[in-house]
Amino acid sequence: MLRHGQRYDSEDIHRLIRDDLHANSVIPIRSWNNEIISGKYRQEMVRQFNTTIYPRRQIVENKFSVLKRKFSGDLKARIFLIQLKEIAGKIIVCNIHRHLQFFILKVFYRVNFLISLAI
């Protein structure tokens, strides 16, 4: 959690993501008033920032938003392993729902199109 006044691209957050979570941080560095970028992780992020991957963040956030709206963002399970399974189940149901919607729309419009041609 961010402490009051802490920036989302702080050195502490980059360290947490890389060292503790063993993941890559893809957070754009904010530099105010030509401020010198300090910190080992923030400087590394400036050098390695991937301008191809970062815009795809919107796709992931959109998918999470749909998942939470349609299938609730709350987890009922209290045990971490069961929570992971619950999340996986919600993702599977969300994907099935999306494919069914696409299939139904595709069939519906195809049938309506064929009917309109026959008339």
C-alpha positions, 0 to 999 in steps of 0.5 A, a space after each residue: 500500500 502506498 504511504 501518504 506522499 509516496 509515488 507509485 513509481 517509487 524506488 520501494 515499489 520497484 524493489 518490492 515488485 522485483 525482489 519480493 514478487 520476482 516480477 518485472 515492474 513496468 511502471 513509467 517513471 515520473 520526473 517532475 521539473 527535470 528532477 534527477 532520477 534516483 535509485 537503482 531500480 528507477 534508473 534501470 526502469 528508465 533504461 529498460 522501459 518497454 514502450 511496446 508492452 506498457 500500452 497493453 496494460 489497458 487490455 488487462 485492466 479492461 478484462 479485470 474490470 469486466 470480470 469484477 463487474 459481471 462476476 463480482 470482485 469479492 472472494 468467498 474463500 479464506 485460504 489462499 490456494 482456494 482463492 486462486 482456484 476461485 479466481 481461476 474459475 471466475 476467469 474460465 466462466 468469464 471467457 465462456 460467457 464471452 465466447 457464448 455471447 459472440 457465438 449467439 450474436 454471430 448466429 443471430 445476425 447470420 440468421 436475420 441476414 439470411 431471413 432478410 435475403 429470403 424476403 
